Amino acid sequence: MRAFIIALTVLLGLSSCKTKSVSSAFESPKATIDTLFRAYDVRDIPQTEIRRRFQARERFELVDQNLFRSCFSDWQGDHDQGLGGFIFGQLVAAKDELTIDVKGDTARVRASSSAPEVSPVVLIKQDAGWKIDLRQSVPSDIRQRLYEVYRRARRAERR
């Protein structure tokens, strides 16, 4: 009887140590990018239409804010909205020509036609899956300008 109780305790302990399952939305760098595109409902829009929208300076509408935020490893608050939008713009502009280079727990994504000096979008593999790292993906000078735009908008809102 004692052996049975020990065996049962071990089995229960092992079953509670199951690893967290990763959502299919973040199971690979490509899945994460597709999830970001889904947050804007652009997954099925052809690249030619996306380019037309950019040339016409049309906006892309975010349709799922929570899904959008869940794509980033280091989302800290509303002030990161501009960083996420910048990354979305980079990726959607080259939607059909993205290349993904994975080394260990880090992936770098860029347009196959982009110049080498263009910063890649960086994804980090975590327990929750592959997530975009905002601060590694947005160059510091652009990041500072986007934060300044956010601060000015907040000050204008308060007036």
C-alpha positions as CSV (number, residue, x, y, z in Angstrom):
1,M,0.0,0.0,0.0
2,R,2.8,2.4,0.9
3,A,4.5,1.7,-2.5
4,F,1.1,2.5,-4.2
5,I,0.8,5.9,-2.4
6,I,4.4,6.8,-3.3
7,A,3.8,5.9,-6.9
8,L,0.6,7.9,-7.0
9,T,2.3,10.9,-5.5
10,V,5.1,10.7,-8.0
11,L,2.6,10.5,-10.9
12,L,0.6,13.4,-9.6
13,G,3.8,15.4,-9.2
14,L,4.9,14.7,-12.7
15,S,1.6,15.6,-14.2
16,S,1.6,19.0,-12.5
17,C,5.1,19.7,-14.0
18,K,3.8,19.7,-17.6
19,T,5.4,22.5,-19.6
20,K,3.2,25.3,-20.7
21,S,1.9,24.9,-24.2
22,V,2.8,27.7,-26.6
23,S,-0.1,29.2,-28.5
24,S,0.0,28.5,-32.2
25,A,-0.1,32.3,-32.7
26,F,3.5,32.4,-31.4
27,E,4.9,29.0,-32.1
28,S,7.4,30.4,-34.7
29,P,8.7,33.8,-35.8
30,K,6.5,33.5,-38.9
31,A,3.4,32.7,-36.8
32,T,4.1,35.8,-34.6
33,I,4.4,38.0,-37.7
34,D,1.2,36.5,-39.1
35,T,-0.5,37.2,-35.7
36,L,0.6,40.9,-35.9
37,F,-0.8,41.0,-39.4
38,R,-4.1,39.5,-38.1
39,A,-4.3,42.3,-35.5
40,Y,-4.5,44.7,-38.4
41,D,-6.6,42.3,-40.6
42,V,-4.0,42.5,-43.5
43,R,-3.0,38.8,-43.8
44,D,-5.0,38.3,-47.0
45,I,-4.3,41.7,-48.6
46,P,-2.0,41.4,-51.6
47,Q,1.4,43.1,-51.4
48,T,0.4,45.4,-54.4
49,E,-2.6,46.7,-52.4
50,I,-0.4,47.3,-49.3
51,R,2.1,49.3,-51.5
52,R,-0.8,51.3,-53.0
53,R,-2.0,52.2,-49.5
54,F,1.4,53.3,-48.5
55,Q,1.8,55.5,-51.6
56,A,-1.7,57.0,-51.0
57,R,-0.7,57.6,-47.4
58,E,-3.7,55.6,-46.2
59,R,-3.7,54.3,-42.6
60,F,-3.9,50.7,-41.6
61,E,-6.5,50.3,-38.9
62,L,-5.7,48.2,-35.8
63,V,-8.7,45.8,-35.3
64,D,-7.5,43.9,-32.2
65,Q,-5.5,45.9,-29.7
66,N,-5.0,43.0,-27.3
67,L,-3.7,40.7,-30.0
68,F,-1.4,43.5,-31.1
69,R,0.1,44.0,-27.7
70,S,0.5,40.2,-27.2
71,C,3.0,40.1,-30.1
72,F,5.7,42.0,-28.1
73,S,8.0,40.7,-25.4
74,D,8.6,44.0,-23.8
75,W,5.3,46.0,-24.1
76,Q,5.3,48.4,-21.2
77,G,2.3,50.6,-21.9
78,D,0.5,52.9,-24.3
79,H,3.8,54.8,-25.0
80,D,4.9,51.7,-26.9
81,Q,2.1,52.0,-29.4
82,G,4.3,54.0,-31.8
83,L,7.1,51.5,-31.6
84,G,4.7,48.6,-32.4
85,G,3.2,50.6,-35.3
86,F,6.7,51.3,-36.7
87,I,7.5,47.6,-36.6
88,F,4.2,46.7,-38.2
89,G,4.9,49.2,-41.0
90,Q,8.3,47.8,-41.6
91,L,7.0,44.2,-41.8
92,V,3.8,44.9,-43.8
93,A,5.7,47.0,-46.4
94,A,7.7,43.9,-47.3
95,K,5.1,41.3,-46.4
96,D,5.8,39.0,-49.3
97,E,9.6,39.2,-49.2
98,L,10.5,38.7,-45.6
99,T,13.4,36.6,-44.7
100,I,13.8,35.1,-41.2
101,D,17.2,34.1,-39.8
102,V,16.9,32.1,-36.6
103,K,19.9,31.5,-34.3
104,G,19.1,29.9,-31.0
105,D,16.4,31.8,-29.2
106,T,16.7,34.9,-31.4
107,A,15.3,35.5,-34.9
108,R,16.0,38.5,-37.2
109,V,13.5,39.4,-39.8
110,R,14.0,41.7,-42.7
111,A,13.0,42.3,-46.3
112,S,15.1,40.3,-48.6
113,S,15.6,43.4,-50.7
114,S,16.6,45.7,-47.8
115,A,20.0,47.2,-47.4
116,P,22.3,45.6,-44.7
117,E,22.2,48.8,-42.6
118,V,18.4,48.6,-42.2
119,S,17.7,47.3,-38.7
120,P,16.0,43.9,-38.6
121,V,13.0,43.2,-36.5
122,V,14.2,41.0,-33.6
123,L,12.1,38.2,-32.1
124,I,13.0,36.4,-28.9
125,K,11.8,32.9,-27.9
126,Q,10.2,32.9,-24.5
127,D,8.0,30.5,-22.5
128,A,5.0,32.1,-24.3
129,G,6.5,31.6,-27.7
130,W,8.2,33.9,-30.1
131,K,7.7,37.6,-29.4
132,I,8.9,40.8,-31.0
133,D,11.4,42.8,-29.0
134,L,10.4,46.4,-29.4
135,R,13.6,48.0,-28.1
136,Q,15.9,45.8,-30.2
137,S,13.8,46.3,-33.3
138,V,13.4,50.0,-33.3
139,P,16.6,52.1,-33.7
140,S,17.2,54.3,-30.7
141,D,16.9,57.6,-32.6
142,I,13.5,56.6,-34.0
143,R,12.4,55.3,-30.6
144,Q,13.2,58.6,-29.0
145,R,11.3,60.5,-31.7
146,L,8.2,58.3,-31.3
147,Y,8.3,58.7,-27.5
148,E,8.5,62.5,-27.9
149,V,5.5,62.4,-30.3
150,Y,3.6,60.4,-27.6
151,R,4.6,62.9,-24.8
152,R,3.4,65.9,-26.9
153,A,0.1,64.1,-27.7
154,R,-0.5,63.4,-24.0
155,R,0.3,67.0,-23.1
156,A,-2.2,68.2,-25.7
157,E,-4.8,65.8,-24.4
158,R,-4.5,67.2,-20.9
159,R,-5.1,70.8,-22.0
